[in-house]
Structure formats: C-alpha cells, structure tokens
Amino acid sequence: MALSTPTESETATRAEALLRQAREDGMHTWRLRGKELIPVVQGGMGVGVSAGGLAGTVASLGGVGTVSSVDLRRLHPDLLEQTRHLENGKEPDAREHIDRANLVALDREIRRARELSGGRGMVAVNIMKALSAYEIYVRQSLESGVDAVVVGAGLPLDLPEIAKDHPQTALIPILSDARGIQLIVKKWEKKGRLPDAIVIEHPRLAGGHLGAAKVADLQDPRFEFENVIPPTLEFFKSAGLEGKIPLIAAGGISSREDILRVQGLGASAVQMGTAFAVTEECDADPVFKRVLAEATPEDVVEFISVAGLPARGVRTHWLDKYLRVEPKLKAVAHVKDRCNMAFDCLAHCGLRDGKAEMGQFCIDQQLGHAFEGDEQRGLFFRGAGTLPFGRDIRSVYELLSWMISGAGAPACR
C-alpha cells in the first residue's frame, strides 16, 4: 500500500488528538524536560532501521522518536561511495575516514528527524556503550542538537561527564534490573546529574541486544516489570528522588492494555521497537519488514552476539546456518589482523578479538544485509512478542492510535 504523506497541519492535528486521548480513560501522558508527551517511545534499532524518517515521524505525533547511531552512512550514497573502498583494510586511516562519514550521516539524520518533527515530541539518539566510537557519537549527537541521548549495551557511568556542557539534553540509560538502576543513579548523583528518565528493558521480551549476562539468564524473574518498577520507585522515595526520574518499560508491549498495566505499576511510558520496525515509515527495506512481521514465535531465537551479549532475532537462512556451525567457528577463534569492515564498530568483538565465548560473525555486515532486505545473508533482530497488527504493515499514526486509544482494530494478530 502506498504511503500518503499527511500535511503539516494534519500531522499537528493528529498529534494534539493523541495527546488528548492519552490524558483520558485511565491512561496518562508524561513529561521529559518539561515537555508533555504521549506515553510511547520508539526504540533505537540499527543498522539504519530507525533513522531520521522513522524517528521524525514518531516525534511529529507527540512521541519520542529515536535515531540509532550505528553506521548511518548506509543511508547516504555519497558517504558510502566515499568509504566503501576502505573496507578492504589496506589504508591505515580507514577507521578514521569511516567514523567521520558516520558522524556526518548521524548529523544529517538528526537534522532530518528534527525537521520532520515540526517541533513536536522529542528526537533522541540511541548509542550502544559497547561501540568503539561511543563517545564521539555522543558528542556529535549533542552538538547536532538532539533532545535526548539514550545509552544501552553497557553501563554509561561516564555519560554525565561527556555531556556536561549540554545540560539541556536529556540523558537516558537503558537498564534491566533494580540493582543496575540503583548503581547508575548513585554514581550519576555523585557527578551532579540524575538520569532524566530510565528505560527498563525486559530481556525475556525485547529484541536485539539484551541486558543479561547469558542466554540462560533471560528467564530470571528479577527482570519482570513487577520485580523492577515498584522496588525502583521505593528506592527513589528513600533517596529523596520521588517523581524526579520517569521510568519507561520496554519489551513485549503491543496494546493499550499493556501501557495501562505498566503505568499501573508506576511506569510513565513504554518503549517499542519491532512494532515500529514494521511500519510504513521505517527506514529499512520492505523485505526487512516482511521478515519481522511474518516471523512466528518458533522462528525467534536467542544466541550470543559478537558483542558478548545475548541477542534475539529471526531464525532466517543465515542465522540458522550460523547457529549450526557456531561450535566449529568458536573452536578455531583467533585474533584477526583487522576488522572485517575496517572500522572496528565494537570496542570488544568476538570475531576480531578471537574470543571463543562470544559470537563469531561480523555484526555490522549481517545487520547491514538485513537493512537492505537480503533475507539470505541478513541478521534480523526482533522482539519475542506478538505485533499489534500481526503481519500487516501499517503507518506510525495507525500504530500510535491503536496504542493510545485502541482505535483501528488489528486485521489479524
């Protein structure tokens, strides 16, 4: 179905209607840096899946739209042309040139999202702590005027220091259990900064990289929202921080009832990833969306990523083959002369560094194939839950309408 672009006036009217609906019937809006928002955050998804197009659309409707920072040059033919030849690793400054191109791409996508937003909602950038270019991505995001920086895949203990010259930018860590939340809050408070919000991501339900030490831990009851949100609110109260740090529940959210449930526990908002990845406005190839939308629960599998973290994705041709040969690859793991893509996307990489306990594949390459719609070679990250519209690909507005008001009942689930 062709996507018809609403006018700015129509989008503004829709955004106001969503805010109004979110204030009614037991649901509530939330505030980030004083700005009223609908209680839905679009999570960051790389490589290229959540770029300026998706993030800007979500923000334009009064939510938080998130650009994923990783390897965004893939969305810009001129930058890709300038750097593609560097991936052979023969030039000593290849990484520097590729990083520079990605910073240009990140700036472009932030500006694109902000322009699309029309000044509504908020535009965030998600940056993995595990990235080798983590700090320069944070600094570029701040300089490009992003509303919020969101950091997961590691504890961002240094984020307040990196962002100290940008007090107007919201800082949001992604964590999975009450202990991690208490650690971050105490460490940041000593540096004179509190998180502006915290994403609580449920490893048993979320997609992509997961906040647990190993796959066996994903079922640990300590990650249940009921075991994280209330104790965290009690901690805030005892620390004199009651009402100061909104909590955002992520993982397994697919309906208005889910929002009401976690708000009943004390969360302010929810974060969703896969549901936005299969919208019309998502920046990825249509085949990428189809693979995610058509996956059954049996198709979704957990494994250890090359980053050393548990991950969840669709068992496509590539992943099925990789999991079969993984033991053999780990048996011959060894330190490589260079990164496959010549820019060392991860600070610690199982393939490059020869770490047998970690994954043995090039994650940037496989995620890039998925983004481009290559079903045979791509790694397709996906959450474990059902999608709001089943196998249907719908617009961001339809998704938000369903989540906020229940309007537009799914054709299939």
N, C-alpha and C positions, 0 to 999 in steps of 0.2 A: 504494500500500500504506500503510495507516495505521501511524503510528509509535507503538509501545508504549513507554511510559516505564519504564525499569527502576527498581527501588527503590534507595535509597542503599546498602543492604547489597550488592545485586547489582553495582552500579557499583564499589564498593570491591573486591569480589572480582575483577571483570574487570580493574581497574587493576593489582592485585597479580599476576595471571596474565600480563598483558602485560609487566610489568617482569621477571618471572621468565623469560619466553620470550626477552626481549631480551638476557638475560645468557648465553644458551645458543647452541650451534651456530655459533660464529664471529662472531656479532653482539655488540655491547656497548652498555650504557646509557651515559649521560653525566651530568655534574653541572653545574648552574648555581647559583652561590652556595651550594654545598654540598648541594644537593638532587638526589637521583638521579631521572632522568627517562628515559622511553623516547626513542629517538633520532629522534623525529618532531615537527617544529614545524609548526603550521598558520599559513600566512602571512596577513598582513592584506590585506583586499580591500574597497574602497569602491566605490560609496557604499552603506553599510548591509549589504553582503553578509556580512562577518564581524563580527557584533556579539556581544552577551553570550551569546546562545543557543549559537552555534557554538563560540565561544572557551571558554565554561564547560564544555561537553561534552567538548571535547578535553582540557582541563586535568583534568577529573574522572577521566579514564582514564590519567593519568600523563604527558601530553604538555604542550607549551606551546601554549596557545590564544591567539590574537591578535585583539583588537578593532581595527578600522580606525576612526580618529578622525573621518573626514570626514563632515560634515553628518548626524549621527546623529539630529537632530530628526525626520527622516523616519520613524523607528520609533515616534515618540511623538505620537499625535494631538493631545494638548493643546498641545504645543510647536509643532506645525505650525500649529494653528489660531491661536496667538498671533502667529505670524510670517509666515504666508502673504501677508497683505495688504501686507507691507513690500517684497515683491519687485518692486513697481511702481517703486521707487526714488524716490518722491516725498517720503519722510520723511528728513531729514538724518542721523538717528541709526539708520537701518535696519541698517547693518552691525553696530553695537554690540549692538542687540537680538538679531539673528540669532546673532551669536557667543555671546552669553550663553545663548541657548536651546541651542545646540550643546554648550556646556560642561556644562549641566545634563544633557543627554542622554548625554554621554560619562561623566559620573559615574554615572548610572543604569546604563549598560551595563557599566561596570567592576564595580559592586556586584552586578549580576545574574550576571556571569561568575564572580565570586568565590564567590557563594552556591552556584551550580551545581557549582563545582569540588569542594566538600566538603573544601577544604584540600589537595587533591592537585594534582600538576602545578604549573604556573605560568600566570598570566594576564598577558599582555603587551598593550601598545597600540602600534600602528604609526602613525607620524606622518610625513607627507611633509615634507622640508625645504623643498620648493617652495611650501608653503602660506603664505598671508599670516598666518594665526593659528598658525603652527608653535609659537612659544614659549609662547603661552597654553595650547595643547593639551598641551604637555609638562608645564607647571606643574600643570594640572588633573589629569593622569594621575598625577603624583607625589603630589599632595595626596589623591587618591582611593585611594591605597594599592596601585597596580598593582605587580606583581612585576618587570616589565621594560618599558623603553621602547625601541622599535625604530624607527630612522630611516633612510629611503631617499630617493631622488629628490633627491640633492644631498649634499654633504659636511657632516656635522654637527660642524664644528670647535668650535662653541660649546656643545655638549651637556654636557660636564663642568661648565662654569660654571653653566649653568641648573640642573643637578641637584646642585649642591654641598652643599645642605642635606639631601639624601636619599641618603646613602651606601649605604643598604641596598637601593636599587633597581638592578637590573642595567641597564646601558646597552649597546645592541647596534646598531652601524651596519650598513647593507646596502651592500656594495661589489661590484665585478665583476672587478677585476684586481689583481695583486700590487702594482703601483705605488700604487694608491689605498689599499690596506691599509697599506702602509708609511708613507704620508703621515699617515693618521689615527692610527696607533699612536704615531709620533714626536711629533705635535702634542699628542695627549692626554697622553702621558707627561710632557711639559713642564708640564702643568697638574695633575700629580699624580694622574692617573686613567688606567687602562687599560680598553679595552673588555672587558666581561665575556664576550662572545662576538662573533663576526663572521659575518654571513650573506654567503656568496659566491654571488651570483645570476648565472646564466648567461644573457646577453641573447638568445642564439640559441634558447633553450628556454622561458624564463619568460613569464608573461603580464603584462598591464597595462603600466605604465611600465617602461622598460628602461634599464639602466646603460651606455649607449653614446652617443656624440655625434650619430651619424646612422644612418639605416637601413642604409646600406652597411657600417657597422662591425660589424653584428650577427654576421657570419660570421668575424670576426677570430679566428684561432687563439689569441690571447693570453687569450681568455675561457674556453678549455677547462679543465675542472677539473684535468686533468693538468698544465696550464701555470700554474695558480694555487695549488693547495693545497700541493704539495711545495716550491716556492720560498718560499711564505709560512712554512712550518714551518722552513725553513732560516734565514730572516730572524729568526724568533722565537728560534731557537737561538743565532744570532750576537749577538742583542741581550739574551741572558740571560732570555728570556721563555718558554723551552720549557715546555710543559704548562700555561701560565697563561691562554691565550686559546683556547677551543674554536672550531672552525670548523664552520659549518652550510652544507651545499651545497644550493642551490635552483635548480630548473629541470630539467624532464624526468625527474623521479623518479616512478616508478609501480609499483615492486615491491620485494620484499625483496632481490632481487639487486642492484638499484640502490643500496640502502643499504649492502650489503656492499662494493660496488665503491668507493663514495666513502669509506667507512671504511677500506678498504684503502689509499687514497691519503693518509689521515691526518685526514679529517673526523671530527667527533664525532657529527654528526646531519645530518638532511636537513630541508629546508623544502618544503612542498607547498601550493599554492594552489587551482588548479582542481579537483583531486580532492576537496577539502573543500567547494568551492562547490556541488558536485552531490550532497552528502549530504542525508539527510532533515532533519538539524538545522540546515542552513544557513538564515540569517535571510531570504534573498531569496524572491521569488515562485516557485512551481513552474515557470512558463514560463521564467524565467531559467535554471533548472537544465536544463530540456529543451533550450534553445538551445545551451548549452555541451556537454551530453552528446551531442547528435546532430550536432555540427559535424564535418565531415571535414577532413583535412589541407588540402584545397583551399579550404575555407571560411575558413581562418585567414590573416589578412593583417597586414602591418606598415605603419605610417604614422607621421607626425609628429603628436604630440599638441599641443593648445593650450598645454601646459606647455613646449613646445620639445624634448621628449624623444621618442625612438622609442617606439612602443607596439604592442601586439599584441592583436587582437581578432577576433571572428567577423564575417565579411562578411555582415551582415544587410541588410535593406532600407535602413535609414537610412545605414549605413556605405558601402554600395555607391553610393548616390546622392551622399553627401558626397564620396567619392573622385572621382566623375565631375566634380563642379562645383568641386572644390578649387582648380584653377588660376584660375578666374574669381573666386572669393572672395578669393584671395590678391592678385589684380590690383587689387582695389578695397579692400584692407585699409586701415583708418584708425582713428585713436584715437576711441574711443566716449566719450560723455558719462558713462556709468556701466556697471557690470557688469550683465549680463542678470538675475542673481539678486539683485543689490543687496548682496552681502556679500563680493565680491572674494575668492573662495576661494583663488586663486593669487596669489602675490607678483608674478609675471610671467605675463601671459595674452596669447597671440597675438591673440585676438579683441578683448578690451577695449583692449589697448595698440596695436593696429594693426600688429603685427609680421608681415609677409608671409612670413617664413621659418618661422613657427610655424603650428600648426593654427588653423582659423577656425571654431570651434564652441564652444558652452558645455558644458564637460565635466561640470559638476555636473548640469545639466539632462539630458544624454543618459545619464549613468550612473544618474541617478535613475529615468529611464524604464525602463532595463533592470532595475533592482532591483524595480520594480513589475510586471515581466513584460510590458512594452509592446514587443513584437517589432518593430513598425513604426517606432518612434521611438528605441529604446534603443541604446546603445553597450555591447556585451557583451565585456568583456575576457576573454581566455582564453590559457592556455599553448599551446605548439606540440605538445606530446607527446600520446601516447595516454593514455587514462584507465584506471585499474586495472580498472574494471568495465564498460568500454565505454559503452553507452547506458543502463545500469542506474543507478537512484538507490538507493543503499543507506545504511545508518546509519554514523555515525562509528566505532562499535565494529567493524563489519564491515570498514571500511577499515583501521583500525589493526591488526586481527587479520591481515588479508591482508599488510600491510606488514611486520609483525614476524615472523609465523610461517609465512606462506603459506597459512594456513587460510582456507577459504571460497573455493575457486577461482572466478574470474570466469565468469559465464554466457556472456558474449560480450566480445570485445576489439576 
